[in-house]
Amino acid sequence: MNAKPATVPFPVEEQQVHTFRTGLIALALLSCGHFFVDLYSSALGAFQPLLVEKLNLSLTQAGIVGGVMIFSSSVLQPVYGFLSDRLHTRLFVVLAPAVAGVFISSLGLAGSFNIVLLMVALGGAGVAAFHPQASSQVAFRTETNRGRWMAIFISSGTLGFALGPSFFSTAATRLGLPNTYWAAVPGVIATALLCLRLPFSEQPGGRKTGKVDWAPLVAAWKPLTILYLLVFLRSILQISFGQFLPLYLHLERGFSYSAATHALTMYLAAGALGGFIGGHLSDRIGGRAVILISMIGCLPFLALFFFADGVVAMAGLALGGLMLLFTIPVNVVMAQELVPSQAGTVSALMMGFAWGMAGIAFVPLTGWASDMFSMHSVLAAQLVFPAAGFLLALKLPSPRRRTS
């Protein structure tokens, strides 16, 4: 009796290859979208010196504009994470680049402080909608080396964030401030590309229900709280630099407008590289070790930036940014591993909400304190926060103590 094999290995292998290719296409498209969304999210750093001059804004008002941007683009991310975990539609990711691009790029048309606030809020909504769903999509498509794949996704966004100030300062210089709306074109193209080509994967075990499953979040509340506070402390410095570095270098250290925005781009680009390195390191030495290295390692370099001049100061700024942003993908992956069934929600907590709450609290405060004292004193004083983060990170469980 000639019995045929019950299964043929080739279809399974072909399915695995297809799944891998689909995952790579999705990762490439999501990384592209992340690049452009974050390109627009960092534009305010380039717009602020021009808007301050055009509309005669105080530093306090500039801080309020930054706070609105952070609230809209970051603090509200858990809302979009909650919705994306339950509605399972691509629209959060697909529409985000165009929405962010149109409203942020059109800031040059704003004729008053209130119009600036409105446009920043609407543009920030596009930024907030993208991040939770996109990061959870990356997580669902990667079963191994999540730190590496998340590092690629997040570093692409950080690179866009880094290039944003120089991109918009160049656009404003060459096109004129009222014509910067042309900078929305890449975002619109990115939305069209995502709409046509992005394969969508539903969350494993996802449920189309409006109820929140609190049990997994409650079970992991302690390490999640520590991770949240670590992102909060790191973000105080990260956001304050992103919002005020061009103003600080231009007004207090004599940099030209172009040189100041290029310095911010250098700092953020170094951070993008740092996130990429940190994600790879976390797969080798663990997330806790990477966080500890980041928090303590950035301090001497950032101190060098404040208390040295010339090339040495700029080197300190770049290396400090690289070390500080080691932890961006690490925090997200650690949180997703703690609560995999709520990947969108916890990603929003780590990528947006913690970052945003730090900005809401400290960007307006930094602006106000800079009016009272100086940006140099205020920004330099913020080096205390990574030091506090190092002490807090010691409370994270080491890998060998985690339960599988």
C-alpha positions, -999 to +999 in steps of 0.1 A: +000+000+000+015+033-012+005+060+013+013+096+004+027+118+031+001+137+050+019+170+048+042+186+022+069+209+037+071+234+008+038+252+013+047+258+050+081+271+040+065+293+013+041+306+039+070+315+062+088+333+034+056+352+025+051+361+062+087+373+065+085+394+033+052+409+043+066+418+077+096+435+061+074+455+037+052+465+067+083+475+087+097+495+058+064+513+053+059+520+090+094+532+094+089+555+064+057+569+079+075+573+113+102+593+096+078+618+081+055+620+111+084+628+134+099+652+108+068+673+113+067+668+151+101+685+155+093+714+132+083+737+160+119+740+171+127+757+138+095+777+136+097+792+171+125+818+165+107+830+134+072+830+151+087+848+181+100+875+158+069+877+135+043+877+163+064+893+190+059+863+214+075+861+248+095+830+258+066+821+281+042+821+251+068+801+231+067+776+260+029+775+259+030+767+222+054+739+229+032+726+257+001+725+234+022+706+208+032+681+234-002+677+248-018+671+214+010+649+200+020+630+231-003+632+261-033+621+240-015+591+226-030+566+251-064+576+238-054+567+203-037+535+217-069+525+234-089+531+202-064+513+179-063+482+202-101+479+197-111+494+164-085+476+143-085+501+114-055+513+094-067+549+094-047+559+125-014+551+107-025+559+072-038+594+076-013+606+102+016+619+079-008+640+058-026+655+088+006+663+106+022+676+075-006+700+064-012+717+097+024+719+109+038+731+076+012+758+074+024+775+106+040+802+085+005+814+075-006+819+111-013+856+119-018+854+156-008+835+188-043+818+190-041+806+153-006+791+161-021+772+190-050+758+169-027+747+140-002+731+164-030+712+182-044+698+149-010+689+136-002+672+168-033+650+165-018+634+134+014+627+153-005+612+183-027+589+161+003+573+144+026+561+171+006+536+192-008+516+163+024+517+143+045+505+172+021+477+180+021+466+144+059+463+145+056+443+177+030+418+163+052+411+133+084+403+152+088+372+174+126+374+179+151+402+182+123+427+190+149+452+203+166+453+169+134+457+149+119+482+173+152+501+171+149+503+133+114+516+136+120+541+163+154+553+150+137+561+117+114+584+136+142+598+156+161+605+124+131+623+110+128+642+142+165+651+139+162+664+104+130+684+110+146+716+122+171+718+094+144+708+068+120+736+080+147+762+085+158+756+049+122+757+037+116+790+055+148+805+042+143+795+006+106+797+002+098+824+028+079+818+060+044+822+044+052+795+018+064+767+041+031+749+035+048+733+005+067+712+031+035+692+036+040+674+002+062+645+016+036+638+043+008+636+017+028+613-004+036+591+026-001+588+034-008+578-002+019+551-001+007+537+032-029+537+019-019+517-012+007+493+001+006+488+039-005+453+049-024+453+081-022+427+109-047+425+136-035+421+172-033+384+182-062+378+205-075+413+198-111+420+207-133+446+191-148+457+224-148+491+241-138+476+275-104+479+289-088+447+302-072+461+333-059+428+347-026+426+327-019+463+334-025+459+371-004+427+373+026+446+359+020+479+376+053+482+395+078+477+366+055+497+343+055+526+368+093+525+370+096+524+332+071+553+329+091+574+354+123+567+336+109+579+303+095+609+321+129+619+336+147+613+303+121+633+284+124+664+305+159+670+291+151+656+256+121+678+251+135+710+267+165+707+243+142+700+213+121+730+220+147+756+232+181+746+219+179+768+187+166+798+208+193+792+235+221+790+210+209+819+189+200+843+218+226+834+245+255+819+227+256+840+195+248+813+169+232+823+137+196+810+131+209+785+106+238+773+128+215+769+158+189+748+139+217+727+124+231+721+160+197+708+170+197+685+140+231+672+150+220+666+185+188+647+174+206+627+147+230+615+173+200+605+194+187+585+165+219+566+163+218+562+200+184+546+199+195+522+171+226+512+192+205+509+224+180+486+208+207+463+195+225+463+229+193+454+247+191+421+228+226+413+241+230+427+276+194+434+286+172+465+288+181+473+324+218+475+317+212+498+287+191+521+308+217+524+335+245+531+310+224+557+293+214+576+324+248+579+338+268+580+306+251+611+291+259+634+321+296+642+315+291+649+278+261+672+283+280+690+311+308+695+286+284+711+262+273+737+288+307+745+302+330+743+271+330+762+238+335+756+201+340+721+187+344+706+222+310+718+233+294+705+201+310+671+205+297+670+240+262+679+228+263+651+201+277+624+224+254+634+252+224+631+229+236+597+217+238+584+252+206+599+265+185+584+237+199+549+241+167+539+259+139+550+235+133+515+219+143+497+251+115+512+273+089+504+246+100+467+241+102+461+279+067+475+284+053+454+255+069+423+269+053+430+302+018+434+287+017+419+252-021+419+250-022+457+254+008+466+232-008+497+217-018+511+251+016+505+268+035+517+238+015+550+240+023+552+277+060+549+270+063+567+237+038+594+241+021+599+275+053+599+296+071+620+271+041+643+268+036+648+305+072+657+309+068+683+282+035+697+295+051+702+329+085+714+319+083+732+285+062+761+298+081+760+331+114+762+312+101+791+291+089+810+322+121+803+342+142+814+312+124+847+312+132+850+349+168+838+348+185+825+317+181+795+294+217+785+301+210+782+339+177+765+334+188+739+309+220+731+327+201+726+359+181+699+342+211+675+342+199+664+376+171+644+360+193+617+343+212+614+375+179+607+393+170+583+365+201+562+371+191+557+408+156+548+398+168+523+372+186+504+399+151+493+411+143+475+378+144+437+381+175+422+365+169+397+337+178+367+358+151+377+384+123+379+358+099+351+356+091+336+322 
